[in-house]
Amino acid sequence: MNPKRRFMTLLAVAVLLFGLSPLFPLSPTATTTASPIVAGEYLHQVADEAEASALALEFGLVVHSVSSHGIAVFFAADGTDTERLFAAGFEPQSVSQITAPAWQTDEDPYLDQQYALTMTNTIAAWNITVGSATILIAIIDTGIDTTHVEFTGRIAADSYNPVTGETGLAAVEDDNGHGTMVAGVIAANKDNRVGIAGITQNTQLLVIKANTTNEGSFSESDIIEGIYYAVDHGADVINLSLGSTYRNSLTEAAVAYAVAAGVPVVAAAGNDGVTTPMYPASFEDVIAVSALDKDRTIADYSNFGTMIDVTAPGSDIITTTREDGYATVSGTSFAAPQVTGIIALYRSLDPDVSLAELRTRLEQSAFDLGVTGYDEYYGHGLVDALALLTDVFYEVDFETFGGSDIDSIWVATGKLLSVFTVPVLPDSVFVGWYLDAALTTPWNYVVPITADMILYAKYTSAFHTVSFVTPGTAVTPLIVAHGESFALPATTLSGYRFIGWYEDAAFTIPYDGGAVLGDLTLHARFEAIRYYDVTYVVLGETDRIETVEENHLPMPATITREGYAFNGWYLDEAATVPYVETPVASDLVLYAGMERITFMITFVTSGTSLDPLGVYYGDTPALPDAEKSGEVFAGWFLDADYVTPYQNEPQLADLILYARFLPQTFKITLMFQDEIFSTLYFSPETVPILPEPTFPGLHFLGWFYDAGLIASYEPVAITGDLVLYAGHEAIGYIVRFFTDDGLGILWETVALYGESVEPPTAPVKASTDAFDYVFLGWSETTDWIESDLDILPLFQASFRPGCVSLLPGVDTVRIGETWVNPGVVYPSAELALVVIGSVATVATGRTTIEYRFVHEDVVVYRLVRIVNVLPARKTVEITLNAGIATIPVGSVFTDPGASASKGVIVVEGAVDTDVAGIYQIVYVVDYEGITYHKTRYVFVVAVEEPLILALALSYRKEDEIHA
């Protein structure tokens, strides 16, 4: 059956089986941003038709065609599991478009209008060569007008149509017009006094008509077949003025096939004016061409981006059309053939030039446009035919000393060499290129190339040792990958402050934490900690002395004193210069600003008015007597009803006193410590009710008639003035100082009111696993005792970093494995542990696990663990071939074997068919340091022992993979 009939038969079957709709490619004028994927059609590389049929059977597909280069096209039904197809290596069929917008007819096309020939210096290059008949140019497009006068004698007889599978001129007749236009730019006959002149003469055109019949679109499979056909039939350069936004790996493989054969592939960048990649132009091995307007600026329709290699004229290009016609056209479709034709000119001079050298010469001889050097609009610049043919180039070779090979590069005289590829050597890091094998003279990147040369690669170790020198706590050396940075470790020294790590022992070069490029030794710098005394003075007496570390803030407290208002700390005793909170740099004396509190006594009297009296807090005022004509002043009272008489006592608040007057009264004067405490007035024959005063630090014993406190006063009716004396005794207050744990009593004493007590020698608090302690002072002041006191010692805790450490563990895992946190060692009775971060083994990378040690809600220390997640190990699948597992005694056993996805199978074990039993055949594969195995169980049974057979079958199992 011929291929065309087979295709029609398969298509009919596909329609009947799957309900496929006819496939309609995009029209020639459609934009390339339309979806390039053909629904229900997939490609796969196969060895032959038998493999294609097997794939179709396995995945429920219908084979459409199999090319001579093993590109199989399949039809799939709706609902097919596409993810399963992609996982098995299938690619979707995609549609490419010709990369030119609609063209306009020009009534006057002549040679003098071909500005592109002048812009690319092609006319000047014709003085060197116009082309050679030995050069074959492949044009994969819509075909060619085979009878056009401009192509007389130029079309190769084995031109090919991969859509129909036919060869010859009749098979490549252009039914669209695009291919004829592209061919005219490359190779229209020159000097025939007709129409235009193509870039190259004499060269042959291998026309490959790959478009869907009568349409301007192309199935990816036909483009792929066209590339293989061009290479296999001797093409020296391939032109592809078409493209699709879909990146097909099989097309990329076909391009790689051409490159491996030394055949350059030139493609148009696309006409959407965007950076969206167009394929095949965006494949790395393809020479991608953008389009210029007549003024040498990038055309607004031209795609651009990092895929652009060179640029060429593409706007208002006059060229050939079908039926012996001519037209003016625009598009990257007509910029690409400018480059193809100029490459053909060069290959006419040097047919054996390597593809690497040709690309280098093409790019370096280009005329730079846009920003200096390479850019995403013009690539390396405007292709220059004359410079390509005449520039002198030098070869630069690379000696990598066992590293990955780097192809030679050719550089035009006086131009700079830019090397973007670096060699890879196991366990090493590339440092740079040198001019000599001894690696003593570095290559200067900014010196132009003026002769052939060899550059020599220099490496350094991939890992470096970082050592730490410290007089404090020891630090373990680190192994750091080249170019990586690391978290600086901590070190402590008692009585010193850690300043930082330095690269030299003289501490002149601080370490900046940058990438590690070699072995490194870091030195710890410490400075002795200085302490200063801050003395706090209150009311002329030292309240306390605080010891403060340099550059730290002191902790002045708010002062409370009876009868005084505190208004801040001052630098002078007169309290005129306020203290501003500042880190200490020397000993310091601070004075408390204290103002005595004044209370007002207001006098209310029905007699002569009296002015208010101001009295300091705690002072006992001397009160005036009130006067009223005709009456006797009977004393001051706290209420207007004269119920509560005022007693002369220390002033503790504002007061209002009321004057009482009586027609006749007797006066009782109350004395306390030789001073009048109060004066009271009573009517004759009244039994006075006397107050019981309270005095700070004294216990009141009652009133006495005499100062010697011998005769006690007995309340009787008053018959005259009296003087009475207050009896009292001092109160003793218990002052207790506690031990370091706050539980035991260190020292106890008794003090009277207002006395001071000298504290005992400070207790020493023993260090624990986590902390050292420094005594700061006592919890209470003891310079004025006015109550019982329990006084606790105050300590400052200093954390001991050596009490915590990371437990050893596996800190490198692979994707999919479970990482177990090995944890840390720490005194759990004193510290709480908070772990920050987690390790997700779903992707490669580095994760930081932070351990925070907390004491009394404060983080006192941190440790960090770095966990690396590496790619998952490659696994090997072992599949048992089908075979008989149960045989009778005396029969012959033939091992059906097994297959492995990777590696070589080694078979272990044997079957003794003369003895009944259960035998194991083990298939073992050692791959990349891991052993995989799978077991086949063979049961040899006696016919008369069905019970043994059933028992044996109950033990049947398969082993798992073991590392």
GILINWO-V242896 format. One record per backbone hydrogen bond with DSSP energy under -1.0 kcal/mol. NH is the residue of the N-H (numbers start at 1). CO is the residue of the C=O. If there is no record, write none. Layout:
# GILINWO-V242896
nh=NH co=CO
nh=NH co=CO
This chain:
# GILINWO-V242896
nh=6 co=2
nh=7 co=3
nh=8 co=4
nh=9 co=5
nh=10 co=6
nh=11 co=7
nh=12 co=8
nh=13 co=9
nh=14 co=10
nh=15 co=11
nh=16 co=12
nh=17 co=13
nh=18 co=14
nh=19 co=15
nh=30 co=27
nh=34 co=31
nh=38 co=93
nh=41 co=38
nh=42 co=74
nh=43 co=91
nh=44 co=72
nh=46 co=70
nh=52 co=48
nh=53 co=49
nh=54 co=50
nh=55 co=51
nh=56 co=52
nh=57 co=53
nh=58 co=54
nh=59 co=55
nh=61 co=56
nh=62 co=75
nh=64 co=73
nh=65 co=73
nh=67 co=71
nh=70 co=67
nh=72 co=44
nh=73 co=65
nh=74 co=42
nh=75 co=62
nh=76 co=40
nh=80 co=77
nh=82 co=80
nh=85 co=81
nh=86 co=82
nh=87 co=83
nh=88 co=84
nh=89 co=86
nh=90 co=85
nh=91 co=43
nh=93 co=41
nh=95 co=36
nh=96 co=218
nh=97 co=243
nh=98 co=216
nh=99 co=241
nh=100 co=98
nh=104 co=328
nh=113 co=110
nh=114 co=111
nh=115 co=113
nh=117 co=114
nh=119 co=115
nh=120 co=116
nh=121 co=118
nh=122 co=117
nh=123 co=117
nh=125 co=121
nh=126 co=122
nh=127 co=124
nh=128 co=125
nh=129 co=125
nh=135 co=132
nh=137 co=204
nh=138 co=237
nh=139 co=206
nh=140 co=239
nh=141 co=208
nh=144 co=172
nh=146 co=144
nh=148 co=145
nh=151 co=148
nh=152 co=149
nh=154 co=151
nh=156 co=205
nh=159 co=156
nh=160 co=207
nh=161 co=166
nh=165 co=161
nh=168 co=159
nh=172 co=169
nh=174 co=144
nh=181 co=177
nh=182 co=178
nh=183 co=179
nh=184 co=180
nh=185 co=181
nh=186 co=182
nh=187 co=183
nh=188 co=184
nh=189 co=150
nh=198 co=188
nh=199 co=185
nh=200 co=186
nh=201 co=130
nh=203 co=201
nh=204 co=135
nh=205 co=154
nh=206 co=137
nh=207 co=205
nh=208 co=139
nh=209 co=160
nh=210 co=141
nh=212 co=217
nh=215 co=212
nh=218 co=96
nh=220 co=94
nh=223 co=219
nh=224 co=220
nh=225 co=221
nh=226 co=222
nh=227 co=223
nh=228 co=224
nh=229 co=225
nh=230 co=226
nh=231 co=227
nh=232 co=228
nh=233 co=229
nh=234 co=231
nh=235 co=230
nh=236 co=136
nh=238 co=264
nh=239 co=138
nh=240 co=266
nh=242 co=240
nh=243 co=97
nh=244 co=279
nh=252 co=248
nh=253 co=249
nh=254 co=250
nh=255 co=251
nh=256 co=252
nh=257 co=253
nh=258 co=254
nh=259 co=255
nh=260 co=256
nh=261 co=257
nh=262 co=259
nh=263 co=258
nh=266 co=238
nh=267 co=287
nh=268 co=240
nh=269 co=289
nh=273 co=301
nh=279 co=244
nh=282 co=278
nh=283 co=280
nh=286 co=283
nh=287 co=265
nh=289 co=267
nh=290 co=310
nh=292 co=312
nh=293 co=297
nh=296 co=293
nh=299 co=291
nh=302 co=299
nh=303 co=270
nh=304 co=274
nh=305 co=376
nh=308 co=305
nh=309 co=288
nh=310 co=288
nh=311 co=381
nh=312 co=290
nh=314 co=292
nh=315 co=292
nh=317 co=329
nh=319 co=327
nh=321 co=325
nh=327 co=319
nh=328 co=104
nh=329 co=317
nh=331 co=314
nh=333 co=99
nh=334 co=331
nh=336 co=332
nh=339 co=335
nh=340 co=336
nh=341 co=337
nh=342 co=338
nh=343 co=339
nh=344 co=340
nh=345 co=341
nh=346 co=342
nh=347 co=343
nh=348 co=344
nh=349 co=345
nh=350 co=346
nh=353 co=350
nh=358 co=354
nh=359 co=355
nh=360 co=356
nh=361 co=357
nh=362 co=358
nh=363 co=359
nh=364 co=360
nh=365 co=361
nh=367 co=382
nh=375 co=379
nh=379 co=375
nh=380 co=309
nh=381 co=378
nh=382 co=367
nh=383 co=311
nh=385 co=120
nh=388 co=384
nh=389 co=385
nh=390 co=386
nh=391 co=387
nh=394 co=411
nh=396 co=409
nh=397 co=453
nh=399 co=455
nh=403 co=400
nh=404 co=424
nh=409 co=396
nh=411 co=394
nh=413 co=392
nh=414 co=449
nh=415 co=412
nh=428 co=425
nh=429 co=460
nh=431 co=458
nh=432 co=458
nh=434 co=456
nh=435 co=441
nh=439 co=436
nh=443 co=433
nh=447 co=444
nh=449 co=415
nh=453 co=395
nh=455 co=397
nh=456 co=434
nh=457 co=399
nh=458 co=432
nh=460 co=429
nh=462 co=427
nh=464 co=480
nh=466 co=478
nh=467 co=520
nh=469 co=522
nh=473 co=492
nh=478 co=466
nh=480 co=464
nh=482 co=462
nh=483 co=516
nh=484 co=481
nh=496 co=493
nh=497 co=527
nh=499 co=525
nh=500 co=525
nh=502 co=523
nh=503 co=509
nh=507 co=504
nh=511 co=501
nh=516 co=484
nh=520 co=465
nh=522 co=467
nh=523 co=502
nh=524 co=469
nh=525 co=500
nh=527 co=497
nh=529 co=495
nh=532 co=548
nh=534 co=546
nh=535 co=588
nh=536 co=544
nh=537 co=590
nh=538 co=541
nh=541 co=538
nh=543 co=536
nh=544 co=536
nh=546 co=534
nh=548 co=532
nh=550 co=530
nh=551 co=584
nh=552 co=549
nh=564 co=561
nh=565 co=595
nh=567 co=593
nh=570 co=591
nh=571 co=577
nh=575 co=572
nh=579 co=569
nh=584 co=552
nh=588 co=533
nh=590 co=535
nh=591 co=570
nh=592 co=537
nh=593 co=568
nh=595 co=565
nh=597 co=563
nh=599 co=615
nh=601 co=613
nh=602 co=655
nh=604 co=657
nh=608 co=627
nh=613 co=601
nh=615 co=599
nh=617 co=597
nh=618 co=651
nh=619 co=616
nh=631 co=628
nh=632 co=662
nh=634 co=660
nh=637 co=658
nh=638 co=644
nh=642 co=639
nh=646 co=636
nh=648 co=677
nh=651 co=619
nh=655 co=600
nh=657 co=602
nh=658 co=637
nh=659 co=604
nh=660 co=635
nh=662 co=632
nh=666 co=682
nh=668 co=680
nh=669 co=722
nh=670 co=678
nh=671 co=724
nh=672 co=675
nh=675 co=672
nh=677 co=670
nh=678 co=670
nh=680 co=668
nh=682 co=666
nh=685 co=718
nh=686 co=683
nh=698 co=695
nh=699 co=729
nh=701 co=727
nh=704 co=725
nh=705 co=711
nh=709 co=706
nh=713 co=703
nh=718 co=686
nh=722 co=667
nh=724 co=669
nh=725 co=704
nh=726 co=671
nh=727 co=702
nh=729 co=699
nh=731 co=697
nh=733 co=751
nh=735 co=749
nh=736 co=789
nh=737 co=747
nh=738 co=791
nh=739 co=744
nh=742 co=739
nh=746 co=737
nh=747 co=737
nh=749 co=735
nh=751 co=733
nh=754 co=785
nh=755 co=752
nh=757 co=782
nh=768 co=771
nh=772 co=798
nh=774 co=796
nh=776 co=794
nh=777 co=794
nh=779 co=792
nh=785 co=755
nh=789 co=734
nh=791 co=736
nh=794 co=777
nh=796 co=774
nh=798 co=772
nh=800 co=770
nh=803 co=800
nh=804 co=801
nh=805 co=825
nh=807 co=823
nh=813 co=868
nh=815 co=870
nh=816 co=841
nh=817 co=814
nh=825 co=805
nh=828 co=826
nh=830 co=827
nh=831 co=827
nh=832 co=854
nh=834 co=852
nh=836 co=850
nh=845 co=869
nh=847 co=867
nh=849 co=865
nh=850 co=836
nh=851 co=863
nh=852 co=834
nh=853 co=861
nh=854 co=832
nh=855 co=858
nh=858 co=855
nh=860 co=853
nh=861 co=853
nh=863 co=851
nh=865 co=849
nh=867 co=847
nh=868 co=811
nh=869 co=845
nh=870 co=813
nh=879 co=899
nh=881 co=897
nh=887 co=939
nh=889 co=941
nh=890 co=913
nh=891 co=888
nh=899 co=879
nh=901 co=877
nh=906 co=924
nh=908 co=922
nh=915 co=912
nh=917 co=940
nh=919 co=938
nh=921 co=936
nh=922 co=908
nh=923 co=934
nh=924 co=906
nh=925 co=932
nh=927 co=930
nh=930 co=927
nh=932 co=925
nh=934 co=923
nh=936 co=921
nh=938 co=919
nh=939 co=885
nh=940 co=917
nh=941 co=887
nh=945 co=942
nh=949 co=945
nh=950 co=946
nh=951 co=947
nh=952 co=948
nh=953 co=949
nh=954 co=950
nh=955 co=952
nh=956 co=953
